[in-house]
């Protein structure tokens, strides 16, 4: 199949104009990186997925590291929630590429077919078509020179199943990206408290402590943490922010995480 998924949120979550988008990305990526050096080889990250105006600086903490990292990555496996279409378990697309204002990103169809053959995912373009959680990662990926990805939307299900999915596709040359925001529409003080507890659960590799309302991508996140715990990986926090930090109202904020997972 040669079909390409068109963009769904270009012009709303991020600029549709290629020059404007590239300028915005470079401005965020070129900020001095004050993140601690990886304690081991990084294999996965947790990143937010709101509009770039709000969560872009937090997401850039991850992509800056990918751009500057010593280990090259050839492919990103990107997990995210399905906000618009009901989904249980995991879904991969059937198309060969996803469009973006910066050009297309190739989809690893072979890996997608592997997951379907093993019963770890279904092939379904419907939940992917309107979804922003993975799409907003694509311009960042392209700007840090990653040209291939496997998008996986994750709905309610067993975290062990998502962990098994990751075990099937992770490995040398692959970085796993878990796309999730944290608490939604609390006051700034309430969000800081709730997100701190969620950040502690992430740091402790404790998926059972992440519940409804803690993260919109909690099903993907719980699966990621289960996989990381099973694989004896370690977690380091790169940033923890809210929309109030980038000018949003303080009485209705959204939390934004950036975490590194390393061997």
Secondary structure as the mmCIF struct_conf table of DSSP 4:
data_model
#
loop_
_struct_conf.conf_type_id
_struct_conf.id
_struct_conf.beg_label_comp_id
_struct_conf.beg_label_asym_id
_struct_conf.beg_label_seq_id
_struct_conf.end_label_comp_id
_struct_conf.end_label_asym_id
_struct_conf.end_label_seq_id
STRN STRN1 UNK A 4 UNK A 5
HELX_LH_PP_P HELX_LH_PP_P1 UNK A 6 UNK A 7
BEND BEND1 UNK A 8 UNK A 9
STRN STRN2 UNK A 10 UNK A 10
TURN_TY1_P TURN_TY1_P1 UNK A 11 UNK A 13
STRN STRN3 UNK A 14 UNK A 14
BEND BEND2 UNK A 16 UNK A 17
HELX_RH_AL_P HELX_RH_AL_P1 UNK A 18 UNK A 29
TURN_TY1_P TURN_TY1_P2 UNK A 30 UNK A 30
BEND BEND3 UNK A 31 UNK A 31
BEND BEND4 UNK A 35 UNK A 35
HELX_LH_PP_P HELX_LH_PP_P2 UNK A 36 UNK A 38
BEND BEND5 UNK A 39 UNK A 40
STRN STRN4 UNK A 42 UNK A 47
BEND BEND6 UNK A 50 UNK A 50
HELX_RH_AL_P HELX_RH_AL_P2 UNK A 52 UNK A 68
BEND BEND7 UNK A 70 UNK A 71
BEND BEND8 UNK A 74 UNK A 74
STRN STRN5 UNK A 75 UNK A 80
BEND BEND9 UNK A 83 UNK A 85
STRN STRN6 UNK A 88 UNK A 88
BEND BEND10 UNK A 89 UNK A 89
STRN STRN7 UNK A 90 UNK A 92
BEND BEND11 UNK A 96 UNK A 96
STRN STRN8 UNK A 97 UNK A 98
TURN_TY1_P TURN_TY1_P3 UNK A 101 UNK A 102
STRN STRN9 UNK A 105 UNK A 107
HELX_RH_AL_P HELX_RH_AL_P3 UNK A 109 UNK A 117
TURN_TY1_P TURN_TY1_P4 UNK A 118 UNK A 119
BEND BEND12 UNK A 120 UNK A 120
STRN STRN10 UNK A 122 UNK A 123
BEND BEND13 UNK A 125 UNK A 125
HELX_RH_AL_P HELX_RH_AL_P4 UNK A 126 UNK A 129
TURN_TY1_P TURN_TY1_P5 UNK A 130 UNK A 130
TURN_TY1_P TURN_TY1_P6 UNK A 133 UNK A 134
HELX_RH_AL_P HELX_RH_AL_P5 UNK A 135 UNK A 143
TURN_TY1_P TURN_TY1_P7 UNK A 144 UNK A 145
STRN STRN11 UNK A 148 UNK A 154
STRN STRN12 UNK A 156 UNK A 156
BEND BEND14 UNK A 157 UNK A 157
HELX_RH_AL_P HELX_RH_AL_P6 UNK A 159 UNK A 169
BEND BEND15 UNK A 171 UNK A 171
TURN_TY1_P TURN_TY1_P8 UNK A 172 UNK A 173
STRN STRN13 UNK A 174 UNK A 179
STRN STRN14 UNK A 181 UNK A 186
HELX_RH_AL_P HELX_RH_AL_P7 UNK A 188 UNK A 203
TURN_TY1_P TURN_TY1_P9 UNK A 204 UNK A 205
HELX_RH_3T_P HELX_RH_3T_P1 UNK A 207 UNK A 209
TURN_TY1_P TURN_TY1_P10 UNK A 212 UNK A 214
TURN_TY1_P TURN_TY1_P11 UNK A 216 UNK A 217
HELX_RH_AL_P HELX_RH_AL_P8 UNK A 218 UNK A 230
TURN_TY1_P TURN_TY1_P12 UNK A 231 UNK A 232
STRN STRN15 UNK A 234 UNK A 242
HELX_RH_3T_P HELX_RH_3T_P2 UNK A 243 UNK A 246
TURN_TY1_P TURN_TY1_P13 UNK A 247 UNK A 247
TURN_TY1_P TURN_TY1_P14 UNK A 250 UNK A 251
BEND BEND16 UNK A 252 UNK A 252
STRN STRN16 UNK A 253 UNK A 262
#
